[in-house]
Amino acid sequence: MHDDYRDEKVKELRDQLTRFAPKTKKVEQAALAEKVYAELEPDRSYAFDYICFRITNYRPEVASRHTVASADLKHDLRLLIEDLSDSADVAVGDLGEPVHTVDELSKLFSVSTKTISRWRDAGLVSRRLLFGGRKRVGFLHSSVERFVASNRDKIRRGERFSQLSDDEKSEMIERARQLVEGGASLSEVTRQLAEQMNRSPETIRYTLKNFDAENESLAIFPNHRGALTEDDKRAIFKLHTHGASVAQLCKRFKRTRTSIQRILLDMRLEQVFELPLDYIYNEDFEDVRREAEYLGPTPEPATAPRKVRVPADLPSYLAALYDVPLLSREQEYHLFRKMNYLKHKASRLRESLEDAKGNKTAIMNEIDDLYEGAVRVKNKIVQSNLRLVVSIAKRHVASTDDFFSLVSDGNM
């Protein structure tokens, strides 16, 4: 969820709609908010009650005189649309029209992904949707068409800037060859040419790699391999987790340090998005002032647990279960709440990764720490209840000779 709303009233409306509206209503309200967004005129102010009515079809009983400037409202409605779709957990296949990713739009309009990000700030409405179970930014085809219709000059400028002429490509390749002969690496060539030719580093790298792929005998970087496969990337990540340094990986896979670091980041992101963070939501989790209560130590039982006699016929490894005291009602409540709160925090951080700017590694480290904390709490709950499994298995042992299979199934 976004925190950078400019108007507090619009943010309060977001909070109400994302918490209480059903899924289908959120999808409908996001569409209505986009319709309002398209109608906004510059240099005007709009009554908040009017905006609220257009999105929710509800008029407050007590009228408000609060107004929102058009520029602030455009900014906040774009965030509201993303947050509504995010909280609705909508799969792309459920929307009834084509949905484009950032990469698809980049290829469709022959512009960089950074240009697509700038277009979002300029009015291209986006949503957060489920692509194969993973939340990503997506653009409804109707939203793209609406943006194109009102920003044709902007799109033409973007396409024109991104398309190199044959003469420009030849000049770029010749300059790159001269720099390489002088001892420059791919990253140095990219940086210098970007400055000299007023082009983005992505355009330089893409052009040089294409030239090398199509002209192996004349390649500027003959030792530079083609595109890495998914198996290559998994191998790089696995080797790194087992102690291989970035320098060693660069040498082995013939990649620059930046390229290896980007692969490690992408694979780490993929790993984080595969973490099982399903949890039971509680509205109280939004109150960060109670975090110390949720994450505090397990309360002591009101009365000391009584010593339990270990059944004489149990093997020693099962008898050891009786050394672990059972949880009281209050302790079990505290641990379940703590486990869910840790997953809640981790899930919220994971949702922020898609649009995070800066150090994503720090966020992923925090997610891992929270998840590991939740697993430790879960294991404590399980361990404290394992003797219940043994007790129930013993009741059914008369109907089967396989007591240990019963215990194993019960543990799972």
N, C-alpha and C positions, 0 to 999 in steps of 0.2 A: 504494500500500500504506500502511496505517496504521502510525504509529510510537508511538501513545499507549496501547499495551497496559499494563495494570496489573500483570499477572503475567508474569514473564520466561519461565516454562515454557510458557505458552500461546503466547507470541510465538515461541519456538523451534519449537513444533509447527507454527505457521503457516509458518515458513520451510521446514521439511521438506516439508510437504504441497504448498505452492505451487511448490517447485522440482522435486520428483520424481514427484508423482502425475500420472497421465494425465488428460486433460480430463474423460472420463466419470466418473472416480473423484472428481475435485474437485467435480463437480455433486452426486454422491451424498453425499459427505462434508459438503457445505454443508447438504443436507437433513437429515442425521443430527444435525449440530450444532444446527440449528433445533429439532429434536425434543427434544434435551437441554435447550435453552434454555427451552422451554415447560414443562418438568417441574421446573425449579429452584424451590426453596422459600426464602423469605426467612429471614434470621438463621440460616443453616446454613453449614457448610464442606463441601467435596467433595474427595475424594481425586483428585489429578491423574491417577493411573493409571486410575481408573474413567472419568473423562471421556475420556481418550485412547482407551480400549477402546471406548467407546460410539460414538466418531466414526470410528475406524480399524479396529475389530475386531482390534486387535493389543495383546497384553500384553507389556510389557517383561520381559526375562529377569530383570533385577535390580529388585526392587520399590522404589518410592520412597515415602517418607512425606510427601511434599509435598502440602499441601492448599491450596485456594483458597476464599476467602470468597464467599458467594453473590452479593453485590453486585458484586464484582470480576469474578466469572466471567460474570455476565450482560453486563457491559460488554464483556469480551474476546471472548465468543462472538459477539456482534453484529458486532464488527470482523472476527473470523475468517471469518464467513459472507460478508461483503462482499469480503474479500481472496481467498477461494477462488474466488468467482464472477468476480472481476476477472481473476485469473490464468488462468482457464479460457477466456476470450474467447468466452462463450456468447451467441449471438444470441437475441433474445426469441422468435423463431418456433420455436426448438428445444426449448422447455421443456414443451410439452404442456399448458399452461394459460394463461389470460389474465395479462398483466403490465400493471401500472398505473404511470404516471409520477407525479412529485410534483404536476404541474399537474392531472392527471386526478383524483387523490385529493382535491385541493383543491376541485375543482368537485363531485365526487361527494358530499362531506360538507359542502359550503358553508362551508368554513373557509379561512383564509389558508395560503399555502405555509409561512409561519413556524410555524403550528400543526402542520403535517405534520412539520416538522423537530423540534419539541418531542415529537411522538409517537414519532419514531424514537428519541430519547433515553429515552423511557418504555417502549420495548419493541417498537415496530413494526419488524419485521425487514426490512432492505433488501438488495439485491444490486446489483452493478455489472455491467450487461449491455450488449450491442451493439444499439443502436437504429439500423438503417440504416447500420451501419459506424461509428457514433460511440458511445463509452462514456458511459452515463448511469446515474443511480440509478433502479432499478426495484423494484416490489413485486409478488411473486407474489400472485395472488388468494387462495390458501390462507393466506398469511401475513397478509393484510389481514383475512380472516374470523376467524382465530385472535385477532388483536389486538382486533377489535370484540367478540368474544364475552366477553373478559375485561376490557374497558374501556368498557362501555356508558355509565356515568355520565360519564366523561371526554369521550366523543364527543358526548353530549347537551349538555354544558356548552359545548363548542366550537361546535356548531351554533347553540345558543341565543344565544351571544355574537355570532356573526357575522350573525344575521338582524335587520335593522332593521325596526321597525314603521313603518307609514305616518306616524304622528305624529312619530316620530324623524326620518324622512326630510324631512318638511315643515319641522321645526325646523332641521335642518341646512341646508337650501336657503335658508331665510329668513336665517339667521345669515350664510351665505356671501355672500348678496346685499348685506347691510349692510356687510360687510367690504370687498367689491369697490367699493362706492360710496365707501368711505373711502380707496380707492387701493391696496388689498392685491392682490398677485399670487396666482396659483394656489398656488404653493408656500407663501406666507405664510398663505393661507386654510386650506390643508391642515394646516399645523403648528398654527395657533391652534385650529381646530375639534377636532383630535385631542386637544389638552390640555383643552379645555372640555367635550367630550362623552365623554371616556374611551374613545375609539375609535382603532383603528389608522389611520395615514395612508393605507394602501392602501384601507381601507373608505371613507374620506372621498373620496379621488380617484375611486374606482369609482362612488360614488353621484352625485357631481356631474357626471361625464362622461356617465353614463347619462341624467341629467335633461336635460343640454344636447342630447344626441343625439335624445331623444324630444320635446323642446320647443324647436325652433329659434328661434321668435319670442320666447320667454321666457328664452333661454339666459343663464346667469350669465357665461359666457365666450364671447361670440358670435364672437370671432375665432379661437377654438380649433378647429382642424381635427379631423376624425374620426380613426379609427385609421390609422396610417401603413401603407402597403403595403410589401411586401418590396422593390419597386423604389425606393420612397422611401428606405428605410433604406440600400440599396446606394448610392444617389445621395449621401446624406449622408456616408457613409463615404468615397466616392471624392472628394468635394469637400474633405473634411477632409485627406485624404492629399495633395491638390494645393495645400494652403495656406490653405483657408478656415478662419477662426476659429470657435470655438464661438458667440461672439456673433453673427456673421454668419449662421450656420446657424439659430440661434434665431429671428432676424428673418425669414429666408426661409421657414422651415417652420412658423413660429408655434408654437414649442415652448419650454418652459422649459429653462434651462441643465442642470438635472438630467436631464431627458428626453433631451436631445441627448447628454449624456455617457453615459447608460445605453445608448443606441443604438450609440454608437461602441464602447463596451465589448463589447456583444453581437456586433457585426459583427467586431470584432477577435478575439473568442473563436472565432467561426465560421471565420475565416481561419486561426487557429492550429490548429484541429482538422482542417483540410484539408491541413496540411503532410504531405508524404510522409516519414514517419519509420520506415519498415520498416528493420530492421537485423538483423544476425546476433548473437544473444545469446551472451555468454560469462559463466560464473559468476564469473570473476575481476573483472568489472566491479563487483560488489557490494563489493569491497575498496577503499574510498575512499582508503586509504593509498597505493595505487599510482597515483593520479590523475596525479601529477607525471610518472610514467614514461609513462603513456599519452599525455599531452598535451605531452610534451617535444619538443624540436627533432628533425628527421629526422637519424638517424645518418649520419656521413660514410662513404662507401664504403671498404672495406679497401684497395682499390687504386684509383688515379686512373683515371677512364674514358679509354679511348683515343680519339683523334681519328678520327672516321668520315668517309670521303670521301663527299661529296654526289653522287648520280647526276647526270650532266651534262644529261640530258634533262628534268629536273624544272623546272616553273615556279618563280619566286622565292618565292611564298608557301608552297609545299610544301617547298622547300629549307630554309626557315627552321626547319622542324621538327627538322632535324638539329643545330640549335644547342642543343636541350634534351637533356641527358644522360639515358640510360636509367637506370632505377632498379635498384639491386642487390636481391637477395633480401631482405636485412635491411631495406632502406628501404621496399620494397613492403609487407612484413609490418607495419612500424611504421605506415605511412599507412593501410592497411586497418583495422588495429586502432583507430587514432585516429578515423577516420571513424565506425566502428561505436560507439565509446564516446561520442562527441559526440551521436549520435542516441539512444543509450541514455539519456543524461542528459536530453536534451530530451523523450524519450518519458515518462520517469518524472515529470518536472515537469508535462507535459500531463495525465497521469492524476490529478495532485493538484489540478488546476484546478477540477474539478467541486465539490469540497468545501472549496476554499480560502476562508478568511475573511480580510478585509483587502484589501491592495493586490494585485489580480490583474494589474494592469498591469506591475508589477515582474517577476512570474513570466513573463508573456508576452514581455517584453523579453529576459529571459534565454533563453527558448526560441528566440526569433528569432536571438539571437547564437550559440547552439549550432548551430542549423540552418545558418546562414550559414557558420560554421566548418567544418561537415561538407561543405558544398558546395565550399568552397575546397579542402579536402583531396581530394575526389573529382576536381575539375578538374585538380589537380596530377597525380594518377594517370593520368587520361585523356591529358593533354598529353604526359606522359612516354612514352606508348605509341602516339602517333599515327603515328610513323614506321613502326611495325609494320604499320599499316593500309596505308600506301603500298607497303611491301615486298610484302605479300600481293596487293594490287591489281595490281602490275606482273607478277606471275606469271600472272595470269589475263587480262591485257590482250589476249593473242593470240586469245581466244575472243570478244572483244567490242571494238567501237570506242569504247565509252563509258567510258573510263578514269575520268573525273571523277565519274560516277555511282557507280562502284565505290568510289572513295574516300569519297564522301559517305555511302553506305550503311554502309561500314566504320566511319566515325567515329561514326555513331549507335549 
